[in-house]
Amino acid sequence: MHLAYPAVLAALLFCTGLYGVLARRNAILVLMSVELMLNAVNLNLVAFDVWLRDTLHSGQALTLFTIAIAAAEIGIGLAIVLAVYRNRGSSDIDRLRDTAETDDAERAGSTTNAEATS
């Protein structure tokens, strides 16, 4: 089998994941898109390991580490998303960003008002 087949498939998976990260508003869907991108990288690692006929199978070993890191990322990411959803009532990324910016603006405004009255 040629190297082009898994490489093209991995490129399509990675582009689909990149689109999901850039276009989605829901934090859980963004995490799923990141996982899709990591799986595209894993596919490339294994394909190049087979193509180069590496005797140490370093591509497959690195794939195992990537899978372990991806599992930890999903566990921590879902815990953060659930905590934010419980506190704010939404997992919409744009709403969370807007609330963070208004909180910073209010704090900056309150410090300038306090300095002006002193």
Solvent accessible surface area in square Angstrom, and as a share of the most:
residue,aa,sasa,rsa
1,M,201,0.90
2,H,131,0.58
3,L,35,0.18
4,A,59,0.46
5,Y,138,0.53
6,P,17,0.11
7,A,33,0.25
8,V,86,0.50
9,L,94,0.47
10,A,1,0.01
11,A,52,0.40
12,L,110,0.55
13,L,52,0.26
14,F,76,0.32
15,C,79,0.48
16,T,78,0.45
17,G,0,0.00
18,L,74,0.37
19,Y,139,0.53
20,G,6,0.05
21,V,47,0.27
22,L,129,0.64
23,A,41,0.32
24,R,115,0.42
25,R,134,0.49
26,N,57,0.29
27,A,13,0.10
28,I,67,0.34
29,L,72,0.36
30,V,25,0.14
31,L,27,0.13
32,M,116,0.52
33,S,12,0.08
34,V,46,0.27
35,E,35,0.16
36,L,56,0.28
37,M,35,0.16
38,L,47,0.23
39,N,76,0.39
40,A,1,0.01
41,V,60,0.35
42,N,13,0.07
43,L,54,0.27
44,N,51,0.26
45,L,42,0.21
46,V,53,0.30
47,A,14,0.11
48,F,82,0.34
49,D,9,0.05
50,V,91,0.52
51,W,143,0.50
52,L,116,0.58
53,R,198,0.72
54,D,43,0.22
55,T,122,0.71
56,L,150,0.75
57,H,95,0.43
58,S,64,0.41
59,G,10,0.10
60,Q,72,0.32
61,A,45,0.35
62,L,94,0.47
63,T,12,0.07
64,L,126,0.62
65,F,135,0.56
66,T,21,0.12
67,I,90,0.46
68,A,61,0.47
69,I,119,0.60
70,A,9,0.07
71,A,68,0.52
72,A,57,0.44
73,E,49,0.22
74,I,47,0.24
75,G,43,0.42
76,I,111,0.56
77,G,12,0.12
78,L,67,0.33
79,A,60,0.46
80,I,103,0.52
81,V,16,0.09
82,L,92,0.46
83,A,51,0.39
84,V,43,0.25
85,Y,115,0.44
86,R,195,0.71
87,N,128,0.66
88,R,116,0.42
89,G,50,0.49
90,S,14,0.09
91,S,19,0.12
92,D,41,0.21
93,I,52,0.26
94,D,43,0.23
95,R,134,0.49
96,L,38,0.19
97,R,133,0.49
98,D,80,0.41
99,T,51,0.29
100,A,47,0.37
101,E,101,0.45
102,T,73,0.42
103,D,54,0.28
104,D,84,0.44
105,A,67,0.52
106,E,119,0.53
107,R,159,0.58
108,A,57,0.44
109,G,30,0.29
110,S,64,0.41
111,T,74,0.43
112,T,80,0.46
113,N,99,0.51
114,A,58,0.45
115,E,129,0.58
116,A,86,0.66
117,T,119,0.69
118,S,128,0.83
